[in-house]
Amino acid sequence: AFRKDRVGDPAPYVYKSTDYGKSWTKLVNGLRAGEPVRVVREDPERKGLLYAGTETGMYVSFDGGAKWQTFSGNLPVVPVTDLDVKHGDLIVGTEGRAFWIVDDLSIVRQHADSIMAAGVHLYKPRTAHLLGGGGGFGSPRNAGRNPPNGATVYYSLASTPDSADTVKLEILEASGVVVRSYSNKEGTGTSKLAPKAGVNAYSWDLRRTAPTTLTGIVLFGAPGNGGTRVTPGMYQVRLTAAGTTRTQSFEVKNDPRLSTPPAQVAERDSVARLLVTRIGEIHDAVLRVRDLKTQVQGIVTRAKDADSAKAIATSGGAIVKKIETLDPRMTTKAQNGQDIINFANGINGQYGFLLGQVEGNPVLTQPVKERLLELERLWASLRAEVEAVETGDVAAFNRLLAAAKVEPVIVKKKPNTVM
């Protein structure tokens, strides 16, 4: 590409040679007249995929320059002085508006007319990397927005799904085990799909399914958006929409700056999974005893006219008192980062903080192993107290209720426990 606008000719000039410069073909079909071209680059992975920077923006060609189409997106009207494709992204240098980056060229590289005509299509995700999160205390308002960590999945739909239609994305291990699932019917906020006609994007944070959560509770130092991080390896993404299922495979790699042996990665993953399991067990226990408390209080109120009302009230009050001492030992009351200094940390917060320490280091440290043993002993003792209330105190209370012909307390089923 070359320009002659400084000598009075603003026409676009793009030429191509296939014989090392002996002959040239002019390729300007689709470029706007009077718009000088400053740079042309070919994609290093897809032959014939060209990017052009002009005096006012960008163009793309999928057929070696035979036809160009605009490719500016949200780029302001600005001269594009240089282009470079790096790590699967398109870096754009401008004159006066800093530099921009088109994140993830996967769907551009896979573009085809057949895809655009398909009712449902799932693009192959590019390789994802297990990187640590960024720190700091916010960014300037005019700072650029980085792409989300994890694997971004792109899919296209010919039409916006009806409210009764289900669209599901599932992440699977190579063995076929589902590690995370999303749909337009479940979840809230960013964990819920919002499919529309055209190309859709959803970013998986490389985490497994989250454990049971407690509404409004913050576990300081713990990842708050899912379960444990997955390990490096091959994965699949499966899209189900409009009665059609599509599957693509992709790879998750470790941070390229680290050289952690696979055995140490597996050891860390095993401990991280245990920590998340424990957090789930604790939260399940909290929800069960809170439900017991509500039931017991309601029964005491309703049985106040029974012959054994006093005995029922005494027994029920003892159960409520035990639950009220168990609850704060199991879970923190903190609802934000500042609350941490206002409330004692329950054992869930201690497991959560330890999980943050595990994920924050490439290998398991000795202090982490020692602290894990301490927490396991504490939780074993606390879990025994919960079970004593559920199997002992409640059973005795139910016998008292049965004698008074009052409906019993129903203990919710306890999920399987990992010992």
PADRENTOR-832868 format. One line per 8 residues: number of its first residue (from 0); their letters; for each residue y, x, z of C-alpha. Coordinates in pm, 1 decimal. Example, Ala and Ser with C-alpha at 12.3 -4.5 7.8 and 13.67 -1.06 7.14 Angstrom:
PADRENTOR-832868
0> AS> -450.0 1230.0 780.0 ~ -106.0 1367.0 714.0 $
//
This chain:
PADRENTOR-832868
0> AFRKDRVG> 0.0 0.0 0.0 ~ 353.0 113.6 -64.8 ~ 702.9 -35.1 -55.4 ~ 1007.4 -17.7 -281.9 ~ 1242.4 -252.2 -95.3 ~ 1475.7 36.8 -13.3 ~ 1541.4 82.9 -381.7 ~ 1599.5 -284.8 -449.3 $
8> DPAPYVYK> 1242.6 -407.0 -511.8 ~ 1102.8 -615.3 -219.7 ~ 779.8 -716.2 -401.2 ~ 442.4 -659.8 -225.7 ~ 235.4 -370.2 -358.2 ~ -131.2 -332.1 -270.9 ~ -364.6 -137.8 -499.9 ~ -735.2 -60.7 -484.6 $
16> STDYGKSW> -935.2 215.5 -650.1 ~ -1314.0 237.7 -674.3 ~ -1327.4 560.1 -875.1 ~ -1139.7 801.4 -650.8 ~ -799.4 721.0 -803.7 ~ -874.1 731.9 -1174.9 ~ -786.1 364.0 -1206.8 ~ -616.3 107.9 -982.1 $
24> TKLVNGLR> -627.9 -272.1 -941.5 ~ -333.4 -465.4 -802.8 ~ -432.7 -700.8 -518.9 ~ -146.0 -928.7 -415.4 ~ -292.3 -1279.0 -463.7 ~ -183.5 -1484.0 -160.3 ~ 87.4 -1242.6 -42.5 ~ 432.3 -1394.5 -25.1 $
32> AGEPVRVV> 674.2 -1279.0 -296.4 ~ 957.7 -1064.6 -168.6 ~ 756.2 -941.6 130.4 ~ 688.0 -565.2 123.2 ~ 348.4 -448.4 249.5 ~ 359.1 -159.0 495.1 ~ -6.8 -93.5 573.8 ~ -359.3 -195.4 470.4 $
40> REDPERKG> -675.5 -115.7 669.2 ~ -1042.1 -196.5 603.3 ~ -1267.7 -312.2 885.1 ~ -1515.1 -33.5 971.2 ~ -1805.4 -278.9 1018.1 ~ -1766.9 -543.2 747.8 ~ -1717.9 -420.4 394.5 ~ -1435.2 -591.3 209.6 $
48> LLYAGTET> -1267.5 -724.3 524.4 ~ -905.6 -608.0 495.6 ~ -603.1 -636.8 723.6 ~ -249.1 -601.4 592.0 ~ 77.1 -553.0 778.9 ~ 389.8 -672.6 601.5 ~ 761.6 -698.1 663.7 ~ 716.9 -1024.9 854.7 $
56> GMYVSFDG> 362.3 -1031.3 991.7 ~ -5.8 -993.0 901.6 ~ -255.5 -1103.1 639.3 ~ -634.1 -1088.2 613.4 ~ -871.8 -1078.9 316.2 ~ -1247.7 -1141.9 329.6 ~ -1318.2 -1039.8 -29.9 ~ -1178.0 -691.8 -67.6 $
64> GAKWQTFS> -822.4 -807.6 -136.0 ~ -896.6 -1057.3 -413.9 ~ -728.8 -1324.3 -199.5 ~ -505.4 -1286.3 105.9 ~ -425.0 -1541.1 377.4 ~ -186.4 -1529.7 670.4 ~ -324.0 -1387.4 994.0 ~ -26.3 -1379.0 1227.7 $
72> GNLPVVPV> -140.7 -1627.2 1493.5 ~ 104.9 -1603.0 1784.8 ~ 256.6 -1278.9 1655.3 ~ 633.9 -1315.1 1624.4 ~ 804.7 -1268.1 1289.7 ~ 831.0 -890.4 1291.1 ~ 760.6 -590.5 1064.6 ~ 405.6 -462.1 1116.3 $
80> TDLDVKHG> 423.2 -85.7 1076.2 ~ 62.1 16.0 1139.9 ~ -286.4 -121.6 1209.0 ~ -599.0 28.3 1362.1 ~ -941.5 -115.6 1446.9 ~ -1073.5 25.5 1774.7 ~ -1363.8 -90.6 1993.5 ~ -1386.8 -413.9 1796.4 $
88> DLIVGTEG> -1018.4 -501.5 1849.7 ~ -729.5 -490.5 1601.3 ~ -431.7 -293.0 1731.6 ~ -100.1 -390.1 1575.0 ~ 208.8 -168.9 1583.0 ~ 540.6 -345.8 1520.1 ~ 898.7 -244.7 1466.2 ~ 1093.5 -377.5 1762.0 $
96> RAFWIVDD> 835.3 -599.3 1938.5 ~ 606.4 -336.1 2095.9 ~ 237.1 -334.9 2004.7 ~ -8.5 -622.8 2004.9 ~ -388.5 -645.1 2015.8 ~ -614.8 -900.4 1852.7 ~ -897.0 -906.4 2108.9 ~ -1253.1 -928.5 1977.8 $
104> LSIVRQHA> -1286.7 -944.2 1600.4 ~ -1637.8 -1092.7 1623.4 ~ -1557.4 -1429.3 1467.5 ~ -1341.7 -1265.4 1198.1 ~ -1624.3 -1029.0 1104.9 ~ -1877.2 -1313.8 1097.6 ~ -1652.8 -1552.7 901.0 ~ -1821.2 -1733.6 611.4 $
112> DSIMAAGV> -1761.4 -2055.1 420.2 ~ -2104.6 -2181.2 527.2 ~ -2003.9 -2148.1 892.4 ~ -1685.1 -2344.9 838.5 ~ -1886.4 -2624.0 674.2 ~ -2152.4 -2637.7 948.0 ~ -2147.3 -2913.3 1208.6 ~ -2236.4 -2670.8 1489.1 $
120> HLYKPRTA> -2227.4 -2290.9 1483.3 ~ -2269.4 -2027.4 1752.1 ~ -2122.8 -1684.0 1683.5 ~ -2303.7 -1372.0 1797.8 ~ -2114.7 -1229.4 2100.2 ~ -2022.4 -864.9 2099.1 ~ -2157.6 -622.2 2359.6 ~ -2015.2 -685.7 2706.4 $
128> HLLGGGGG> -1956.1 -426.4 2977.3 ~ -1989.0 -450.4 3353.9 ~ -1643.0 -338.1 3458.8 ~ -1469.9 -359.2 3794.5 ~ -1181.0 -599.7 3843.5 ~ -820.5 -484.4 3843.2 ~ -612.9 -442.3 4158.5 ~ -244.5 -465.4 4236.9 $
136> FGSPRNAG> -16.0 -745.4 4350.3 ~ 70.8 -927.4 4031.2 ~ 226.4 -835.1 3699.5 ~ 575.7 -863.8 3549.8 ~ 640.1 -1196.6 3380.4 ~ 671.3 -1028.7 3040.5 ~ 348.9 -827.9 3073.5 ~ 78.4 -867.5 2812.2 $
144> RNPPNGAT> -232.9 -1066.1 2893.6 ~ -557.6 -873.9 2895.7 ~ -879.6 -1035.9 2771.4 ~ -1107.4 -1178.2 3043.0 ~ -1379.0 -955.7 3184.5 ~ -1728.8 -1040.7 3074.2 ~ -1879.4 -1182.9 2756.8 ~ -1675.2 -1421.7 2544.5 $
152> VYYSLAST> -1883.1 -1677.3 2357.7 ~ -1736.7 -1838.0 2045.3 ~ -1872.8 -2155.9 1890.4 ~ -1742.6 -2402.0 1633.2 ~ -1778.4 -2778.6 1610.4 ~ -1701.7 -2995.1 1309.7 ~ -1555.4 -3267.2 1531.5 ~ -1447.2 -3324.1 1889.6 $
160> PDSADTVK> -1743.0 -3455.2 2091.4 ~ -1732.5 -3814.4 2210.6 ~ -1695.4 -3870.3 2584.6 ~ -2064.9 -3963.3 2600.5 ~ -2180.7 -3648.5 2420.3 ~ -2303.8 -3347.1 2614.8 ~ -2221.0 -2992.9 2508.7 ~ -2403.5 -2719.9 2699.9 $
168> LEILEASG> -2386.6 -2341.4 2705.7 ~ -2667.0 -2153.2 2879.4 ~ -2697.0 -1781.0 2948.5 ~ -3054.4 -1654.1 2958.1 ~ -3226.2 -1329.6 3037.8 ~ -3437.5 -1178.7 2759.5 ~ -3741.5 -1336.8 2929.2 ~ -3590.0 -1683.0 2885.3 $
176> VVVRSYSN> -3487.6 -1741.2 3247.4 ~ -3153.2 -1926.1 3268.0 ~ -2903.1 -1735.0 3482.9 ~ -2594.3 -1952.4 3427.3 ~ -2525.4 -2289.7 3272.0 ~ -2204.0 -2467.3 3171.9 ~ -2135.9 -2809.6 3020.9 ~ -1859.6 -3058.9 2954.6 $
184> KEGTGTSK> -2018.6 -3294.3 3208.4 ~ -2036.3 -3070.4 3513.5 ~ -1804.2 -2833.3 3695.6 ~ -1428.5 -2829.0 3740.9 ~ -1143.0 -2620.6 3606.3 ~ -1253.1 -2312.1 3419.0 ~ -1620.8 -2370.6 3502.3 ~ -1626.8 -2682.6 3283.5 $
192> LAPKAGVN> -1644.3 -2675.6 2904.7 ~ -1367.1 -2847.4 2710.8 ~ -1507.6 -2854.2 2355.6 ~ -1291.4 -2959.1 2063.6 ~ -1308.9 -2961.7 1687.2 ~ -1281.0 -2611.4 1539.8 ~ -1347.6 -2279.0 1707.6 ~ -1398.6 -2280.4 2085.6 $
200> AYSWDLRR> -1417.8 -1984.8 2322.0 ~ -1571.4 -1956.0 2667.8 ~ -1591.7 -1641.9 2879.1 ~ -1894.0 -1578.1 3098.0 ~ -1804.5 -1348.9 3388.7 ~ -2148.0 -1178.1 3382.9 ~ -2248.5 -1349.9 3706.7 ~ -2547.5 -1560.8 3795.3 $
208> TAPTTLTG> -2524.5 -1912.8 3934.8 ~ -2314.7 -1931.3 4249.9 ~ -2467.6 -2024.9 4586.1 ~ -2375.5 -2342.2 4773.9 ~ -2003.7 -2335.9 4853.2 ~ -1789.5 -2485.6 5128.5 ~ -1481.4 -2661.5 4997.4 ~ -1157.0 -2479.0 5068.1 $
216> IVLFGAPG> -1318.3 -2180.1 5241.6 ~ -1228.6 -1825.1 5136.4 ~ -1470.0 -1537.4 5199.2 ~ -1236.9 -1239.7 5218.6 ~ -1351.3 -946.1 5005.2 ~ -1627.3 -1143.2 4830.8 ~ -1633.3 -1237.7 4461.8 ~ -1518.8 -1597.6 4452.1 $
224> NGGTRVTP> -1631.8 -1711.8 4109.5 ~ -2008.1 -1698.7 4097.4 ~ -2324.1 -1539.6 4218.8 ~ -2431.8 -1178.4 4180.8 ~ -2340.9 -974.0 3877.6 ~ -2621.6 -933.7 3625.9 ~ -2774.5 -596.2 3545.9 ~ -2751.2 -414.6 3211.2 $
232> GMYQVRLT> -2988.9 -542.5 2945.3 ~ -3038.2 -792.3 2664.8 ~ -2935.4 -1156.2 2714.0 ~ -2919.9 -1474.0 2509.8 ~ -2667.1 -1753.1 2484.6 ~ -2789.1 -2099.1 2390.5 ~ -2559.6 -2375.0 2263.7 ~ -2669.6 -2738.2 2259.5 $
240> AAGTTRTQ> -2439.1 -2987.6 2087.7 ~ -2470.1 -3292.6 1861.2 ~ -2848.8 -3279.5 1883.3 ~ -2849.2 -2920.0 1757.5 ~ -2948.0 -2602.5 1941.1 ~ -2830.0 -2256.7 1841.3 ~ -2919.5 -1924.6 2007.0 ~ -2773.5 -1573.4 1977.5 $
248> SFEVKNDP> -2864.5 -1251.1 2155.8 ~ -2625.2 -989.2 2290.5 ~ -2626.5 -687.2 2515.4 ~ -2467.7 -623.0 2852.7 ~ -2404.9 -255.2 2923.2 ~ -2303.9 -71.4 3235.5 ~ -1954.1 73.0 3278.0 ~ -1956.1 360.4 3023.5 $
256> RLSTPPAQ> -1775.5 579.1 3276.0 ~ -2074.4 563.6 3511.8 ~ -2417.6 720.8 3483.2 ~ -2604.8 535.8 3757.1 ~ -2985.3 571.8 3734.2 ~ -3168.2 243.0 3660.5 ~ -3356.9 260.9 3992.3 ~ -3030.0 265.6 4187.7 $
264> VAERDSVA> -2891.0 -19.4 3977.0 ~ -3203.9 -223.1 4057.1 ~ -3176.0 -142.4 4429.5 ~ -2813.2 -251.3 4441.4 ~ -2895.1 -569.5 4247.5 ~ -3174.9 -654.1 4489.2 ~ -2942.5 -626.4 4789.4 ~ -2664.6 -819.8 4615.0 $
272> RLLVTRIG> -2907.5 -1102.5 4539.7 ~ -3019.5 -1108.6 4903.5 ~ -2658.2 -1128.6 5022.9 ~ -2580.4 -1420.6 4791.9 ~ -2901.9 -1593.4 4901.3 ~ -2798.0 -1556.0 5265.3 ~ -2451.7 -1697.5 5196.0 ~ -2617.0 -1996.5 5029.4 $
280> EIHDAVLR> -2855.3 -2043.4 5324.5 ~ -2567.3 -2032.7 5571.6 ~ -2360.0 -2281.5 5375.8 ~ -2658.4 -2515.0 5341.3 ~ -2707.5 -2493.4 5718.4 ~ -2338.7 -2565.3 5783.5 ~ -2349.7 -2874.1 5564.0 ~ -2669.9 -2996.0 5732.2 $
288> VRDLKTQV> -2543.3 -2961.6 6089.8 ~ -2210.0 -3119.2 5997.7 ~ -2400.6 -3413.1 5853.0 ~ -2605.7 -3431.5 6173.8 ~ -2289.1 -3435.1 6380.4 ~ -2145.5 -3722.8 6177.1 ~ -2469.3 -3919.7 6205.0 ~ -2503.5 -3862.7 6579.8 $
296> QGIVTRAK> -2143.7 -3960.3 6652.0 ~ -2182.9 -4275.5 6443.9 ~ -2506.2 -4371.6 6620.0 ~ -2355.0 -4318.1 6965.8 ~ -2068.8 -4548.1 6871.0 ~ -2295.1 -4818.3 6728.4 ~ -2539.4 -4802.4 7022.7 ~ -2279.1 -4846.2 7296.5 $
304> DADSAKAI> -2414.7 -5193.4 7378.0 ~ -2779.7 -5087.4 7390.5 ~ -2967.4 -5081.7 7721.4 ~ -3001.6 -4702.6 7701.1 ~ -2646.7 -4646.1 7570.3 ~ -2566.0 -4396.7 7845.5 ~ -2874.6 -4184.7 7777.8 ~ -2807.8 -4200.1 7403.9 $
312> ATSGGAIV> -2445.4 -4095.6 7455.5 ~ -2547.4 -3808.0 7684.7 ~ -2815.3 -3677.3 7448.3 ~ -2595.3 -3724.6 7141.4 ~ -2300.9 -3554.1 7310.8 ~ -2517.1 -3250.7 7390.2 ~ -2618.7 -3221.6 7023.4 ~ -2257.6 -3252.0 6907.0 $
320> KKIETLDP> -2150.6 -2984.1 7153.7 ~ -2419.2 -2744.4 7028.1 ~ -2317.9 -2805.7 6668.4 ~ -1952.4 -2743.9 6753.5 ~ -2046.8 -2402.1 6892.0 ~ -2270.9 -2321.3 6595.4 ~ -2025.8 -2412.1 6317.3 ~ -1755.0 -2145.7 6379.3 $
328> RMTTKAQN> -2020.5 -1877.7 6421.8 ~ -2162.2 -1961.2 6080.4 ~ -1843.0 -2006.3 5879.4 ~ -1483.0 -1898.4 5885.8 ~ -1200.0 -2152.3 5874.5 ~ -991.2 -1927.5 5650.1 ~ -854.8 -2104.9 5344.1 ~ -646.9 -1815.5 5210.9 $
336> GQDIINFA> -601.5 -1440.6 5252.8 ~ -352.2 -1479.7 5537.5 ~ -582.5 -1702.9 5740.7 ~ -816.0 -1408.4 5789.1 ~ -598.7 -1283.9 6075.9 ~ -578.6 -1629.9 6232.0 ~ -947.2 -1720.1 6255.4 ~ -1260.3 -1536.7 6361.5 $
344> NGINGQYG> -1486.3 -1447.6 6072.2 ~ -1811.5 -1643.7 6058.7 ~ -2131.0 -1473.1 5951.6 ~ -2083.5 -1609.1 5597.5 ~ -1760.7 -1410.8 5570.2 ~ -1937.0 -1100.1 5697.2 ~ -2210.0 -1131.6 5436.0 ~ -1941.6 -1199.5 5173.4 $
352> FLLGQVEG> -1738.7 -893.9 5265.8 ~ -2054.1 -681.5 5252.0 ~ -2125.3 -819.1 4904.1 ~ -1781.8 -699.4 4796.2 ~ -1865.6 -352.7 4928.5 ~ -2196.3 -350.7 4739.8 ~ -2030.5 -447.4 4412.6 ~ -1747.8 -202.5 4469.8 $
360> NPVLTQPV> -1978.1 101.7 4463.6 ~ -2215.2 218.2 4190.6 ~ -2491.7 285.2 4446.4 ~ -2586.1 151.3 4790.0 ~ -2422.0 350.7 5066.4 ~ -2587.4 418.1 5400.8 ~ -2323.8 219.7 5597.8 ~ -2396.2 -82.7 5376.1 $
368> KERLLELE> -2769.1 -57.1 5448.3 ~ -2706.1 -27.3 5822.2 ~ -2465.6 -320.5 5827.4 ~ -2712.4 -532.9 5631.7 ~ -2978.4 -476.4 5898.1 ~ -2731.5 -581.4 6168.8 ~ -2636.7 -900.6 5984.0 ~ -3000.8 -985.7 5918.1 $
376> RLWASLRA> -3069.7 -972.8 6291.0 ~ -2763.0 -1184.0 6369.0 ~ -2849.8 -1445.9 6108.0 ~ -3214.7 -1463.2 6218.9 ~ -3098.8 -1546.5 6570.7 ~ -2836.6 -1796.1 6454.1 ~ -3078.4 -1960.3 6211.2 ~ -3325.5 -2005.9 6496.5 $
384> EVEAVETG> -3057.7 -2192.6 6693.8 ~ -2990.0 -2420.7 6397.6 ~ -3361.0 -2491.7 6357.0 ~ -3391.7 -2563.5 6730.2 ~ -3124.6 -2834.2 6698.8 ~ -3283.4 -2980.2 6384.1 ~ -3645.3 -2976.6 6501.4 ~ -3609.4 -2998.1 6879.3 $
392> DVAAFNRL> -3290.0 -3169.2 6991.4 ~ -3274.6 -3416.4 6703.9 ~ -3643.7 -3501.1 6742.3 ~ -3591.9 -3580.1 7111.6 ~ -3281.3 -3782.1 7026.9 ~ -3476.1 -3979.4 6765.6 ~ -3746.1 -4063.7 7021.1 ~ -3475.3 -4202.4 7246.2 $
400> LAAAKVEP> -3338.3 -4405.2 6956.4 ~ -3682.0 -4535.6 6864.3 ~ -3732.0 -4665.5 7218.8 ~ -3399.4 -4846.1 7188.7 ~ -3492.2 -4971.3 6839.0 ~ -3199.4 -4785.4 6680.2 ~ -3221.8 -4626.7 6334.9 ~ -3296.0 -4251.8 6364.1 $
408> VIVKKKPN> -3099.5 -3945.8 6255.0 ~ -3215.0 -3817.4 5916.9 ~ -3230.9 -3439.7 5884.6 ~ -3157.3 -3324.6 5529.4 ~ -3431.7 -3124.4 5360.6 ~ -3386.7 -2751.1 5406.6 ~ -3406.7 -2532.6 5091.6 ~ -3667.8 -2257.5 5080.7 $
416> TVM> -3567.8 -1961.1 5293.9 ~ -3598.3 -1596.1 5194.3 ~ -3723.8 -1395.0 5490.4 $
//
